[in-house]
Amino acid sequence: MEIQKELQGNKLNISLIGRLDAVTASQLDKVIQTELTGIEELNFDFSKLTFVASAGLRILLVAQKRMNKQGSMKIHHVNDDVMEVFEMTGFSNFLDIEN
């Protein structure tokens, strides 16, 4: 998976390219653990994310919990396969998803 980041003041945009799974989730976890200080708006672009596994869901949950305390988090451009995972797991009920 490739992670592209764009920082604009207190806004961080992250684009994920490829698969967010057990092998790659640690890459995103590192970003979440080290780069959210002072961030009030976190935006994910999932237009090039092809798959998300439970390990990836865990990282998104950690990010959402952190951003609930310091700002907002939105996920944009979710494909049908990833959206199906969000819906089946109930993540679509608490993630702010905009297509």
Biopython code that builds the backbone (N, CA, C, O; Angstrom):
import numpy as np
from Bio.PDB.StructureBuilder import StructureBuilder

atoms = [
    (1, "MET", "N", (0.837, -1.177, 0.000)),
    (1, "MET", "CA", (0.000, 0.000, 0.000)),
    (1, "MET", "C", (0.882, 1.240, 0.000)),
    (1, "MET", "O", (1.960, 1.257, 0.594)),
    (2, "GLU", "N", (0.415, 2.246, -0.660)),
    (2, "GLU", "CA", (1.100, 3.534, -0.678)),
    (2, "GLU", "C", (0.243, 4.546, 0.072)),
    (2, "GLU", "O", (-0.979, 4.568, -0.075)),
    (3, "ILE", "N", (0.892, 5.381, 0.874)),
    (3, "ILE", "CA", (0.211, 6.433, 1.622)),
    (3, "ILE", "C", (0.735, 7.776, 1.132)),
    (3, "ILE", "O", (1.933, 8.050, 1.210)),
    (4, "GLN", "N", (-0.166, 8.607, 0.629)),
    (4, "GLN", "CA", (0.199, 9.958, 0.212)),
    (4, "GLN", "C", (-0.434, 10.924, 1.199)),
    (4, "GLN", "O", (-1.626, 10.831, 1.493)),
    (5, "LYS", "N", (0.371, 11.857, 1.714)),
    (5, "LYS", "CA", (-0.096, 12.801, 2.722)),
    (5, "LYS", "C", (0.060, 14.227, 2.224)),
    (5, "LYS", "O", (1.021, 14.564, 1.532)),
    (6, "GLU", "N", (-0.906, 15.056, 2.592)),
    (6, "GLU", "CA", (-0.842, 16.481, 2.292)),
    (6, "GLU", "C", (-1.305, 17.243, 3.530)),
    (6, "GLU", "O", (-2.454, 17.120, 3.953)),
    (7, "LEU", "N", (-0.403, 18.025, 4.102)),
    (7, "LEU", "CA", (-0.710, 18.812, 5.289)),
    (7, "LEU", "C", (-0.997, 20.244, 4.874)),
    (7, "LEU", "O", (-0.215, 20.872, 4.160)),
    (8, "GLN", "N", (-2.154, 20.757, 5.342)),
    (8, "GLN", "CA", (-2.547, 22.141, 5.077)),
    (8, "GLN", "C", (-2.943, 22.762, 6.413)),
    (8, "GLN", "O", (-4.108, 22.721, 6.808)),
    (9, "GLY", "N", (-1.970, 23.332, 7.094)),
    (9, "GLY", "CA", (-2.238, 23.910, 8.409)),
    (9, "GLY", "C", (-2.611, 22.823, 9.398)),
    (9, "GLY", "O", (-1.808, 21.936, 9.687)),
    (10, "ASN", "N", (-3.851, 22.892, 9.926)),
    (10, "ASN", "CA", (-4.312, 21.886, 10.878)),
    (10, "ASN", "C", (-5.195, 20.828, 10.209)),
    (10, "ASN", "O", (-5.968, 20.141, 10.876)),
    (11, "LYS", "N", (-5.073, 20.708, 8.899)),
    (11, "LYS", "CA", (-5.841, 19.747, 8.103)),
    (11, "LYS", "C", (-4.868, 18.768, 7.443)),
    (11, "LYS", "O", (-3.903, 19.180, 6.799)),
    (12, "LEU", "N", (-5.129, 17.464, 7.609)),
    (12, "LEU", "CA", (-4.286, 16.440, 7.003)),
    (12, "LEU", "C", (-5.136, 15.601, 6.062)),
    (12, "LEU", "O", (-6.153, 15.034, 6.462)),
    (13, "ASN", "N", (-4.706, 15.529, 4.806)),
    (13, "ASN", "CA", (-5.354, 14.690, 3.803)),
    (13, "ASN", "C", (-4.464, 13.481, 3.546)),
    (13, "ASN", "O", (-3.270, 13.622, 3.283)),
    (14, "ILE", "N", (-5.050, 12.304, 3.623)),
    (14, "ILE", "CA", (-4.317, 11.065, 3.400)),
    (14, "ILE", "C", (-5.009, 10.277, 2.305)),
    (14, "ILE", "O", (-6.202, 9.985, 2.397)),
    (15, "SER", "N", (-4.255, 9.932, 1.266)),
    (15, "SER", "CA", (-4.753, 9.063, 0.196)),
    (15, "SER", "C", (-4.111, 7.698, 0.353)),
    (15, "SER", "O", (-2.893, 7.584, 0.487)),
    (16, "LEU", "N", (-4.939, 6.661, 0.335)),
    (16, "LEU", "CA", (-4.444, 5.291, 0.440)),
    (16, "LEU", "C", (-4.581, 4.620, -0.915)),
    (16, "LEU", "O", (-5.632, 4.684, -1.551)),
    (17, "ILE", "N", (-3.504, 3.975, -1.348)),
    (17, "ILE", "CA", (-3.477, 3.322, -2.654)),
    (17, "ILE", "C", (-3.107, 1.860, -2.457)),
    (17, "ILE", "O", (-2.033, 1.546, -1.944)),
    (18, "GLY", "N", (-4.007, 0.964, -2.870)),
    (18, "GLY", "CA", (-3.735, -0.461, -2.751)),
    (18, "GLY", "C", (-4.638, -1.123, -1.730)),
    (18, "GLY", "O", (-5.841, -0.864, -1.686)),
    (19, "ARG", "N", (-4.046, -1.986, -0.903)),
    (19, "ARG", "CA", (-4.787, -2.795, 0.066)),
    (19, "ARG", "C", (-4.415, -2.426, 1.494)),
    (19, "ARG", "O", (-3.237, -2.340, 1.840)),
    (20, "LEU", "N", (-5.430, -2.209, 2.315)),
    (20, "LEU", "CA", (-5.227, -1.951, 3.742)),
    (20, "LEU", "C", (-5.550, -3.254, 4.471)),
    (20, "LEU", "O", (-6.709, -3.547, 4.763)),
    (21, "ASP", "N", (-4.509, -4.024, 4.759)),
    (21, "ASP", "CA", (-4.698, -5.356, 5.341)),
    (21, "ASP", "C", (-3.693, -5.579, 6.459)),
    (21, "ASP", "O", (-3.032, -4.641, 6.902)),
    (22, "ALA", "N", (-3.580, -6.814, 6.912)),
    (22, "ALA", "CA", (-2.699, -7.136, 8.038)),
    (22, "ALA", "C", (-1.242, -6.785, 7.747)),
    (22, "ALA", "O", (-0.488, -6.441, 8.657)),
    (23, "VAL", "N", (-0.855, -6.872, 6.497)),
    (23, "VAL", "CA", (0.536, -6.583, 6.120)),
    (23, "VAL", "C", (0.803, -5.082, 6.098)),
    (23, "VAL", "O", (1.887, -4.644, 6.481)),
    (24, "THR", "N", (-0.164, -4.296, 5.659)),
    (24, "THR", "CA", (0.066, -2.860, 5.438)),
    (24, "THR", "C", (-0.509, -1.958, 6.529)),
    (24, "THR", "O", (-0.177, -0.773, 6.575)),
    (25, "ALA", "N", (-1.355, -2.484, 7.402)),
    (25, "ALA", "CA", (-2.009, -1.653, 8.421)),
    (25, "ALA", "C", (-1.008, -0.943, 9.322)),
    (25, "ALA", "O", (-1.271, 0.166, 9.787)),
    (26, "SER", "N", (0.125, -1.564, 9.570)),
    (26, "SER", "CA", (1.127, -0.943, 10.445)),
    (26, "SER", "C", (1.658, 0.364, 9.858)),
    (26, "SER", "O", (2.044, 1.263, 10.605)),
    (27, "GLN", "N", (1.681, 0.478, 8.534)),
    (27, "GLN", "CA", (2.127, 1.725, 7.900)),
    (27, "GLN", "C", (1.179, 2.862, 8.257)),
    (27, "GLN", "O", (1.618, 3.952, 8.623)),
    (28, "LEU", "N", (-0.123, 2.602, 8.151)),
    (28, "LEU", "CA", (-1.108, 3.634, 8.479)),
    (28, "LEU", "C", (-1.125, 3.894, 9.981)),
    (28, "LEU", "O", (-1.295, 5.036, 10.406)),
    (29, "ASP", "N", (-0.952, 2.856, 10.784)),
    (29, "ASP", "CA", (-0.910, 3.018, 12.231)),
    (29, "ASP", "C", (0.208, 3.978, 12.632)),
    (29, "ASP", "O", (0.023, 4.813, 13.517)),
    (30, "LYS", "N", (1.348, 3.861, 11.991)),
    (30, "LYS", "CA", (2.480, 4.745, 12.290)),
    (30, "LYS", "C", (2.107, 6.205, 12.015)),
    (30, "LYS", "O", (2.429, 7.095, 12.802)),
    (31, "VAL", "N", (1.428, 6.440, 10.896)),
    (31, "VAL", "CA", (1.001, 7.803, 10.555)),
    (31, "VAL", "C", (0.017, 8.314, 11.612)),
    (31, "VAL", "O", (0.140, 9.445, 12.080)),
    (32, "ILE", "N", (-0.947, 7.488, 11.981)),
    (32, "ILE", "CA", (-1.961, 7.886, 12.958)),
    (32, "ILE", "C", (-1.321, 8.184, 14.312)),
    (32, "ILE", "O", (-1.711, 9.138, 14.985)),
    (33, "GLN", "N", (-0.358, 7.388, 14.708)),
    (33, "GLN", "CA", (0.281, 7.561, 16.013)),
    (33, "GLN", "C", (1.221, 8.767, 16.065)),
    (33, "GLN", "O", (1.412, 9.355, 17.129)),
    (34, "THR", "N", (1.807, 9.138, 14.930)),
    (34, "THR", "CA", (2.858, 10.162, 14.951)),
    (34, "THR", "C", (2.493, 11.496, 14.305)),
    (34, "THR", "O", (3.164, 12.495, 14.563)),
    (35, "GLU", "N", (1.460, 11.543, 13.482)),
    (35, "GLU", "CA", (1.240, 12.752, 12.691)),
    (35, "GLU", "C", (-0.089, 13.455, 12.931)),
    (35, "GLU", "O", (-0.447, 14.350, 12.166)),
    (36, "LEU", "N", (-0.830, 13.079, 13.969)),
    (36, "LEU", "CA", (-2.121, 13.728, 14.209)),
    (36, "LEU", "C", (-2.084, 14.821, 15.272)),
    (36, "LEU", "O", (-3.106, 15.454, 15.538)),
    (37, "THR", "N", (-0.940, 15.052, 15.875)),
    (37, "THR", "CA", (-0.836, 16.121, 16.872)),
    (37, "THR", "C", (-1.155, 17.457, 16.211)),
    (37, "THR", "O", (-0.529, 17.840, 15.222)),
    (38, "GLY", "N", (-2.123, 18.151, 16.764)),
    (38, "GLY", "CA", (-2.506, 19.463, 16.232)),
    (38, "GLY", "C", (-3.446, 19.400, 15.040)),
    (38, "GLY", "O", (-3.875, 20.444, 14.547)),
    (39, "ILE", "N", (-3.775, 18.224, 14.571)),
    (39, "ILE", "CA", (-4.675, 18.088, 13.421)),
    (39, "ILE", "C", (-6.114, 18.182, 13.907)),
    (39, "ILE", "O", (-6.514, 17.480, 14.836)),
    (40, "GLU", "N", (-6.889, 19.062, 13.268)),
    (40, "GLU", "CA", (-8.297, 19.229, 13.619)),
    (40, "GLU", "C", (-9.216, 18.632, 12.574)),
    (40, "GLU", "O", (-10.385, 18.359, 12.848)),
    (41, "GLU", "N", (-8.689, 18.429, 11.371)),
    (41, "GLU", "CA", (-9.497, 17.851, 10.292)),
    (41, "GLU", "C", (-8.659, 16.796, 9.575)),
    (41, "GLU", "O", (-7.617, 17.107, 8.999)),
    (42, "LEU", "N", (-9.120, 15.556, 9.615)),
    (42, "LEU", "CA", (-8.445, 14.445, 8.955)),
    (42, "LEU", "C", (-9.349, 13.922, 7.851)),
    (42, "LEU", "O", (-10.489, 13.533, 8.101)),
    (43, "ASN", "N", (-8.833, 13.917, 6.630)),
    (43, "ASN", "CA", (-9.584, 13.441, 5.472)),
    (43, "ASN", "C", (-8.844, 12.292, 4.815)),
    (43, "ASN", "O", (-7.648, 12.381, 4.539)),
    (44, "PHE", "N", (-9.572, 11.209, 4.569)),
    (44, "PHE", "CA", (-9.022, 10.080, 3.833)),
    (44, "PHE", "C", (-9.631, 10.052, 2.438)),
    (44, "PHE", "O", (-10.838, 10.232, 2.279)),
    (45, "ASP", "N", (-8.800, 9.829, 1.431)),
    (45, "ASP", "CA", (-9.258, 9.601, 0.066)),
    (45, "ASP", "C", (-9.060, 8.117, -0.219)),
    (45, "ASP", "O", (-7.931, 7.632, -0.292)),
    (46, "PHE", "N", (-10.171, 7.404, -0.377)),
    (46, "PHE", "CA", (-10.118, 5.962, -0.626)),
    (46, "PHE", "C", (-10.371, 5.623, -2.092)),
    (46, "PHE", "O", (-10.669, 4.471, -2.409)),
    (47, "SER", "N", (-10.260, 6.602, -2.991)),
    (47, "SER", "CA", (-10.573, 6.348, -4.404)),
    (47, "SER", "C", (-9.678, 5.279, -5.022)),
    (47, "SER", "O", (-10.068, 4.637, -5.997)),
    (48, "LYS", "N", (-8.475, 5.078, -4.464)),
    (48, "LYS", "CA", (-7.559, 4.069, -4.996)),
    (48, "LYS", "C", (-7.297, 2.946, -3.992)),
    (48, "LYS", "O", (-6.360, 2.164, -4.155)),
    (49, "LEU", "N", (-8.134, 2.872, -2.954)),
    (49, "LEU", "CA", (-8.042, 1.771, -1.992)),
    (49, "LEU", "C", (-8.915, 0.638, -2.509)),
    (49, "LEU", "O", (-10.113, 0.822, -2.725)),
    (50, "THR", "N", (-8.319, -0.533, -2.708)),
    (50, "THR", "CA", (-9.050, -1.644, -3.317)),
    (50, "THR", "C", (-9.606, -2.643, -2.314)),
    (50, "THR", "O", (-10.498, -3.422, -2.651)),
    (51, "PHE", "N", (-9.093, -2.635, -1.082)),
    (51, "PHE", "CA", (-9.488, -3.650, -0.108)),
    (51, "PHE", "C", (-9.180, -3.165, 1.296)),
    (51, "PHE", "O", (-8.181, -2.481, 1.519)),
    (52, "VAL", "N", (-10.038, -3.520, 2.242)),
    (52, "VAL", "CA", (-9.756, -3.246, 3.651)),
    (52, "VAL", "C", (-10.084, -4.504, 4.455)),
    (52, "VAL", "O", (-11.154, -5.092, 4.296)),
    (53, "ALA", "N", (-9.158, -4.905, 5.311)),
    (53, "ALA", "CA", (-9.324, -6.073, 6.174)),
    (53, "ALA", "C", (-9.517, -5.620, 7.613)),
    (53, "ALA", "O", (-9.470, -4.424, 7.903)),
    (54, "SER", "N", (-9.732, -6.569, 8.509)),
    (54, "SER", "CA", (-10.002, -6.239, 9.905)),
    (54, "SER", "C", (-8.870, -5.439, 10.544)),
    (54, "SER", "O", (-9.127, -4.563, 11.370)),
    (55, "ALA", "N", (-7.630, -5.724, 10.177)),
    (55, "ALA", "CA", (-6.500, -4.954, 10.721)),
    (55, "ALA", "C", (-6.597, -3.489, 10.307)),
    (55, "ALA", "O", (-6.272, -2.596, 11.089)),
    (56, "GLY", "N", (-7.038, -3.247, 9.092)),
    (56, "GLY", "CA", (-7.238, -1.881, 8.619)),
    (56, "GLY", "C", (-8.395, -1.203, 9.318)),
    (56, "GLY", "O", (-8.333, -0.011, 9.619)),
    (57, "LEU", "N", (-9.463, -1.962, 9.580)),
    (57, "LEU", "CA", (-10.609, -1.410, 10.303)),
    (57, "LEU", "C", (-10.195, -0.961, 11.696)),
    (57, "LEU", "O", (-10.649, 0.075, 12.182)),
    (58, "ARG", "N", (-9.341, -1.735, 12.331)),
    (58, "ARG", "CA", (-8.877, -1.384, 13.674)),
    (58, "ARG", "C", (-8.156, -0.037, 13.665)),
    (58, "ARG", "O", (-8.362, 0.784, 14.559)),
    (59, "ILE", "N", (-7.316, 0.190, 12.662)),
    (59, "ILE", "CA", (-6.574, 1.452, 12.566)),
    (59, "ILE", "C", (-7.539, 2.616, 12.322)),
    (59, "ILE", "O", (-7.370, 3.695, 12.888)),
    (60, "LEU", "N", (-8.541, 2.395, 11.485)),
    (60, "LEU", "CA", (-9.532, 3.444, 11.237)),
    (60, "LEU", "C", (-10.313, 3.763, 12.511)),
    (60, "LEU", "O", (-10.645, 4.921, 12.762)),
    (61, "LEU", "N", (-10.605, 2.748, 13.309)),
    (61, "LEU", "CA", (-11.287, 2.967, 14.582)),
    (61, "LEU", "C", (-10.426, 3.793, 15.533)),
    (61, "LEU", "O", (-10.925, 4.701, 16.197)),
    (62, "VAL", "N", (-9.141, 3.480, 15.596)),
    (62, "VAL", "CA", (-8.213, 4.251, 16.433)),
    (62, "VAL", "C", (-8.175, 5.705, 15.974)),
    (62, "VAL", "O", (-8.217, 6.624, 16.792)),
    (63, "ALA", "N", (-8.095, 5.905, 14.663)),
    (63, "ALA", "CA", (-8.056, 7.267, 14.113)),
    (63, "ALA", "C", (-9.348, 8.011, 14.439)),
    (63, "ALA", "O", (-9.308, 9.180, 14.825)),
    (64, "GLN", "N", (-10.494, 7.344, 14.286)),
    (64, "GLN", "CA", (-11.779, 7.987, 14.556)),
    (64, "GLN", "C", (-11.890, 8.386, 16.022)),
    (64, "GLN", "O", (-12.330, 9.492, 16.334)),
    (65, "LYS", "N", (-11.492, 7.488, 16.922)),
    (65, "LYS", "CA", (-11.549, 7.805, 18.360)),
    (65, "LYS", "C", (-10.669, 9.005, 18.689)),
    (65, "LYS", "O", (-11.061, 9.876, 19.465)),
    (66, "ARG", "N", (-9.488, 9.045, 18.102)),
    (66, "ARG", "CA", (-8.589, 10.171, 18.375)),
    (66, "ARG", "C", (-9.164, 11.472, 17.823)),
    (66, "ARG", "O", (-9.133, 12.507, 18.488)),
    (67, "MET", "N", (-9.687, 11.409, 16.602)),
    (67, "MET", "CA", (-10.210, 12.629, 15.988)),
    (67, "MET", "C", (-11.506, 13.080, 16.654)),
    (67, "MET", "O", (-11.828, 14.266, 16.601)),
    (68, "ASN", "N", (-12.255, 12.185, 17.274)),
    (68, "ASN", "CA", (-13.440, 12.600, 18.033)),
    (68, "ASN", "C", (-13.051, 13.546, 19.157)),
    (68, "ASN", "O", (-13.849, 14.399, 19.545)),
    (69, "LYS", "N", (-11.846, 13.412, 19.685)),
    (69, "LYS", "CA", (-11.371, 14.244, 20.784)),
    (69, "LYS", "C", (-10.785, 15.570, 20.306)),
    (69, "LYS", "O", (-10.779, 16.552, 21.049)),
    (70, "GLN", "N", (-10.291, 15.603, 19.060)),
    (70, "GLN", "CA", (-9.574, 16.805, 18.639)),
    (70, "GLN", "C", (-10.093, 17.438, 17.352)),
    (70, "GLN", "O", (-9.545, 18.447, 16.910)),
    (71, "GLY", "N", (-11.126, 16.880, 16.744)),
    (71, "GLY", "CA", (-11.626, 17.469, 15.506)),
    (71, "GLY", "C", (-12.556, 16.534, 14.775)),
    (71, "GLY", "O", (-13.431, 15.916, 15.383)),
    (72, "SER", "N", (-12.371, 16.425, 13.467)),
    (72, "SER", "CA", (-13.253, 15.596, 12.653)),
    (72, "SER", "C", (-12.447, 14.710, 11.707)),
    (72, "SER", "O", (-11.294, 14.994, 11.386)),
    (73, "MET", "N", (-13.092, 13.626, 11.272)),
    (73, "MET", "CA", (-12.490, 12.705, 10.311)),
    (73, "MET", "C", (-13.546, 12.344, 9.281)),
    (73, "MET", "O", (-14.677, 12.001, 9.626)),
    (74, "LYS", "N", (-13.167, 12.423, 8.019)),
    (74, "LYS", "CA", (-14.066, 12.059, 6.922)),
    (74, "LYS", "C", (-13.337, 11.128, 5.967)),
    (74, "LYS", "O", (-12.127, 11.228, 5.768)),
    (75, "ILE", "N", (-14.109, 10.221, 5.385)),
    (75, "ILE", "CA", (-13.580, 9.302, 4.389)),
    (75, "ILE", "C", (-14.312, 9.583, 3.081)),
    (75, "ILE", "O", (-15.542, 9.591, 3.037)),
    (76, "HIS", "N", (-13.551, 9.810, 2.025)),
    (76, "HIS", "CA", (-14.109, 10.181, 0.722)),
    (76, "HIS", "C", (-13.831, 9.099, -0.324)),
    (76, "HIS", "O", (-12.831, 8.385, -0.243)),
    (77, "HIS", "N", (-14.728, 8.991, -1.303)),
    (77, "HIS", "CA", (-14.533, 8.172, -2.504)),
    (77, "HIS", "C", (-14.319, 6.689, -2.198)),
    (77, "HIS", "O", (-13.336, 6.092, -2.638)),
    (78, "VAL", "N", (-15.240, 6.107, -1.445)),
    (78, "VAL", "CA", (-15.150, 4.695, -1.075)),
    (78, "VAL", "C", (-15.777, 3.853, -2.181)),
    (78, "VAL", "O", (-16.904, 4.112, -2.602)),
    (79, "ASN", "N", (-15.035, 2.834, -2.657)),
    (79, "ASN", "CA", (-15.584, 1.973, -3.709)),
    (79, "ASN", "C", (-16.595, 0.984, -3.106)),
    (79, "ASN", "O", (-16.710, 0.873, -1.885)),
    (80, "ASP", "N", (-17.311, 0.282, -3.960)),
    (80, "ASP", "CA", (-18.383, -0.610, -3.507)),
    (80, "ASP", "C", (-17.873, -1.738, -2.622)),
    (80, "ASP", "O", (-18.534, -2.093, -1.646)),
    (81, "ASP", "N", (-16.717, -2.309, -2.937)),
    (81, "ASP", "CA", (-16.184, -3.428, -2.158)),
    (81, "ASP", "C", (-15.834, -2.990, -0.734)),
    (81, "ASP", "O", (-16.166, -3.681, 0.229)),
    (82, "VAL", "N", (-15.171, -1.854, -0.604)),
    (82, "VAL", "CA", (-14.801, -1.345, 0.713)),
    (82, "VAL", "C", (-16.061, -0.917, 1.465)),
    (82, "VAL", "O", (-16.169, -1.151, 2.669)),
    (83, "MET", "N", (-17.005, -0.299, 0.774)),
    (83, "MET", "CA", (-18.247, 0.128, 1.414)),
    (83, "MET", "C", (-19.011, -1.077, 1.951)),
    (83, "MET", "O", (-19.619, -1.001, 3.019)),
    (84, "GLU", "N", (-18.985, -2.177, 1.227)),
    (84, "GLU", "CA", (-19.660, -3.389, 1.689)),
    (84, "GLU", "C", (-19.063, -3.876, 3.015)),
    (84, "GLU", "O", (-19.791, -4.311, 3.907)),
    (85, "VAL", "N", (-17.733, -3.799, 3.135)),
    (85, "VAL", "CA", (-17.077, -4.174, 4.395)),
    (85, "VAL", "C", (-17.521, -3.237, 5.514)),
    (85, "VAL", "O", (-17.831, -3.691, 6.615)),
    (86, "PHE", "N", (-17.552, -1.928, 5.237)),
    (86, "PHE", "CA", (-18.000, -0.960, 6.241)),
    (86, "PHE", "C", (-19.435, -1.254, 6.687)),
    (86, "PHE", "O", (-19.748, -1.171, 7.875)),
    (87, "GLU", "N", (-20.298, -1.595, 5.739)),
    (87, "GLU", "CA", (-21.696, -1.852, 6.064)),
    (87, "GLU", "C", (-21.855, -3.160, 6.836)),
    (87, "GLU", "O", (-22.619, -3.217, 7.800)),
    (88, "MET", "N", (-21.143, -4.209, 6.427)),
    (88, "MET", "CA", (-21.258, -5.511, 7.091)),
    (88, "MET", "C", (-20.726, -5.471, 8.521)),
    (88, "MET", "O", (-21.221, -6.195, 9.385)),
    (89, "THR", "N", (-19.736, -4.644, 8.777)),
    (89, "THR", "CA", (-19.127, -4.573, 10.105)),
    (89, "THR", "C", (-19.756, -3.502, 10.987)),
    (89, "THR", "O", (-19.436, -3.415, 12.173)),
    (90, "GLY", "N", (-20.640, -2.692, 10.431)),
    (90, "GLY", "CA", (-21.260, -1.614, 11.193)),
    (90, "GLY", "C", (-20.439, -0.340, 11.226)),
    (90, "GLY", "O", (-20.855, 0.644, 11.839)),
    (91, "PHE", "N", (-19.283, -0.335, 10.582)),
    (91, "PHE", "CA", (-18.436, 0.857, 10.572)),
    (91, "PHE", "C", (-19.115, 2.016, 9.844)),
    (91, "PHE", "O", (-18.830, 3.179, 10.132)),
    (92, "SER", "N", (-20.003, 1.714, 8.912)),
    (92, "SER", "CA", (-20.693, 2.785, 8.185)),
    (92, "SER", "C", (-21.622, 3.561, 9.114)),
    (92, "SER", "O", (-22.064, 4.657, 8.766)),
    (93, "ASN", "N", (-21.925, 3.010, 10.289)),
    (93, "ASN", "CA", (-22.806, 3.701, 11.235)),
    (93, "ASN", "C", (-22.110, 4.819, 11.997)),
    (93, "ASN", "O", (-22.766, 5.741, 12.481)),
    (94, "PHE", "N", (-20.782, 4.747, 12.108)),
    (94, "PHE", "CA", (-20.096, 5.791, 12.887)),
    (94, "PHE", "C", (-18.988, 6.498, 12.125)),
    (94, "PHE", "O", (-18.489, 7.520, 12.597)),
    (95, "LEU", "N", (-18.586, 5.996, 10.970)),
    (95, "LEU", "CA", (-17.608, 6.726, 10.147)),
    (95, "LEU", "C", (-18.361, 7.736, 9.293)),
    (95, "LEU", "O", (-19.463, 7.460, 8.820)),
    (96, "ASP", "N", (-17.766, 8.899, 9.099)),
    (96, "ASP", "CA", (-18.341, 9.926, 8.236)),
    (96, "ASP", "C", (-17.820, 9.662, 6.833)),
    (96, "ASP", "O", (-16.677, 9.983, 6.510)),
    (97, "ILE", "N", (-18.685, 9.065, 5.995)),
    (97, "ILE", "CA", (-18.296, 8.641, 4.656)),
    (97, "ILE", "C", (-19.011, 9.503, 3.626)),
    (97, "ILE", "O", (-20.238, 9.603, 3.626)),
    (98, "GLU", "N", (-18.227, 10.125, 2.745)),
    (98, "GLU", "CA", (-18.785, 10.938, 1.658)),
    (98, "GLU", "C", (-18.266, 10.393, 0.332)),
    (98, "GLU", "O", (-17.059, 10.294, 0.112)),
    (99, "ASN", "N", (-19.194, 10.046, -0.537)),
    (99, "ASN", "CA", (-18.766, 9.538, -1.859)),
    (99, "ASN", "C", (-18.889, 10.575, -2.926)),
    (99, "ASN", "O", (-18.572, 10.309, -4.086)),
]
sb = StructureBuilder()
sb.init_structure("model")
sb.init_model(0)
sb.init_chain("A")
sb.init_seg("    ")
for serial, (resi, resn, name, xyz) in enumerate(atoms, 1):
    if name == "N":
        sb.init_residue(resn, " ", resi, " ")
    sb.init_atom(name, np.array(xyz, "f"), 0.0, 1.0, " ", f" {name:<3s}", serial, name[0])
structure = sb.get_structure()
